[in-house]
Amino acid sequence: MAKKENLLRSKDVAHILDCSPDDVIELARRGKLRASKQGRFWRFKHNDVLSYKNKYQSASA
């Protein structure tokens, strides 16, 4: 059986990226941050969030 990966909520991602949950959802809607929609909620893989954060930090440095 496949291991179920823990998915993060937009609130959790906002804390990691130091922005608002609304900003996180907007990034997901625009396709800049990988996410999946479960019902009306957005869910994010931890590795995808860290990849986005590293890419963003290296671009702004």
MODELLER restraints for C-alpha pairs under 7 A, 6 or more apart:
rsr = mdl.restraints
at = mdl.atoms
rsr.add(forms.Gaussian(group=physical.xy_distance, feature=features.Distance(at['CA:7:A'], at['CA:43:A']), mean=5.74, stdev=0.5))
rsr.add(forms.Gaussian(group=physical.xy_distance, feature=features.Distance(at['CA:7:A'], at['CA:44:A']), mean=5.39, stdev=0.5))
rsr.add(forms.Gaussian(group=physical.xy_distance, feature=features.Distance(at['CA:7:A'], at['CA:45:A']), mean=5.14, stdev=0.5))
rsr.add(forms.Gaussian(group=physical.xy_distance, feature=features.Distance(at['CA:7:A'], at['CA:46:A']), mean=6.82, stdev=0.5))
rsr.add(forms.Gaussian(group=physical.xy_distance, feature=features.Distance(at['CA:8:A'], at['CA:43:A']), mean=5.53, stdev=0.5))
rsr.add(forms.Gaussian(group=physical.xy_distance, feature=features.Distance(at['CA:8:A'], at['CA:44:A']), mean=4.95, stdev=0.5))
rsr.add(forms.Gaussian(group=physical.xy_distance, feature=features.Distance(at['CA:8:A'], at['CA:45:A']), mean=6.19, stdev=0.5))
rsr.add(forms.Gaussian(group=physical.xy_distance, feature=features.Distance(at['CA:8:A'], at['CA:46:A']), mean=6.65, stdev=0.5))
rsr.add(forms.Gaussian(group=physical.xy_distance, feature=features.Distance(at['CA:9:A'], at['CA:42:A']), mean=6.63, stdev=0.5))
rsr.add(forms.Gaussian(group=physical.xy_distance, feature=features.Distance(at['CA:9:A'], at['CA:43:A']), mean=5.32, stdev=0.5))
rsr.add(forms.Gaussian(group=physical.xy_distance, feature=features.Distance(at['CA:9:A'], at['CA:44:A']), mean=6.49, stdev=0.5))
rsr.add(forms.Gaussian(group=physical.xy_distance, feature=features.Distance(at['CA:10:A'], at['CA:21:A']), mean=5.20, stdev=0.5))
rsr.add(forms.Gaussian(group=physical.xy_distance, feature=features.Distance(at['CA:10:A'], at['CA:24:A']), mean=6.08, stdev=0.5))
rsr.add(forms.Gaussian(group=physical.xy_distance, feature=features.Distance(at['CA:10:A'], at['CA:25:A']), mean=6.70, stdev=0.5))
rsr.add(forms.Gaussian(group=physical.xy_distance, feature=features.Distance(at['CA:10:A'], at['CA:42:A']), mean=6.64, stdev=0.5))
rsr.add(forms.Gaussian(group=physical.xy_distance, feature=features.Distance(at['CA:10:A'], at['CA:43:A']), mean=6.87, stdev=0.5))
rsr.add(forms.Gaussian(group=physical.xy_distance, feature=features.Distance(at['CA:11:A'], at['CA:21:A']), mean=5.15, stdev=0.5))
rsr.add(forms.Gaussian(group=physical.xy_distance, feature=features.Distance(at['CA:13:A'], at['CA:24:A']), mean=6.97, stdev=0.5))
rsr.add(forms.Gaussian(group=physical.xy_distance, feature=features.Distance(at['CA:13:A'], at['CA:49:A']), mean=6.94, stdev=0.5))
rsr.add(forms.Gaussian(group=physical.xy_distance, feature=features.Distance(at['CA:14:A'], at['CA:20:A']), mean=5.31, stdev=0.5))
rsr.add(forms.Gaussian(group=physical.xy_distance, feature=features.Distance(at['CA:14:A'], at['CA:21:A']), mean=5.13, stdev=0.5))
rsr.add(forms.Gaussian(group=physical.xy_distance, feature=features.Distance(at['CA:14:A'], at['CA:24:A']), mean=6.13, stdev=0.5))
rsr.add(forms.Gaussian(group=physical.xy_distance, feature=features.Distance(at['CA:17:A'], at['CA:53:A']), mean=6.59, stdev=0.5))
rsr.add(forms.Gaussian(group=physical.xy_distance, feature=features.Distance(at['CA:27:A'], at['CA:33:A']), mean=5.44, stdev=0.5))
rsr.add(forms.Gaussian(group=physical.xy_distance, feature=features.Distance(at['CA:28:A'], at['CA:34:A']), mean=6.15, stdev=0.5))
rsr.add(forms.Gaussian(group=physical.xy_distance, feature=features.Distance(at['CA:28:A'], at['CA:35:A']), mean=5.91, stdev=0.5))
rsr.add(forms.Gaussian(group=physical.xy_distance, feature=features.Distance(at['CA:33:A'], at['CA:52:A']), mean=6.51, stdev=0.5))
rsr.add(forms.Gaussian(group=physical.xy_distance, feature=features.Distance(at['CA:34:A'], at['CA:44:A']), mean=6.87, stdev=0.5))
rsr.add(forms.Gaussian(group=physical.xy_distance, feature=features.Distance(at['CA:34:A'], at['CA:48:A']), mean=6.25, stdev=0.5))
rsr.add(forms.Gaussian(group=physical.xy_distance, feature=features.Distance(at['CA:35:A'], at['CA:42:A']), mean=6.48, stdev=0.5))
rsr.add(forms.Gaussian(group=physical.xy_distance, feature=features.Distance(at['CA:35:A'], at['CA:43:A']), mean=5.67, stdev=0.5))
rsr.add(forms.Gaussian(group=physical.xy_distance, feature=features.Distance(at['CA:35:A'], at['CA:44:A']), mean=4.81, stdev=0.5))
rsr.add(forms.Gaussian(group=physical.xy_distance, feature=features.Distance(at['CA:36:A'], at['CA:42:A']), mean=5.76, stdev=0.5))
rsr.add(forms.Gaussian(group=physical.xy_distance, feature=features.Distance(at['CA:36:A'], at['CA:43:A']), mean=5.33, stdev=0.5))
rsr.add(forms.Gaussian(group=physical.xy_distance, feature=features.Distance(at['CA:36:A'], at['CA:44:A']), mean=6.56, stdev=0.5))
rsr.add(forms.Gaussian(group=physical.xy_distance, feature=features.Distance(at['CA:37:A'], at['CA:43:A']), mean=6.13, stdev=0.5))
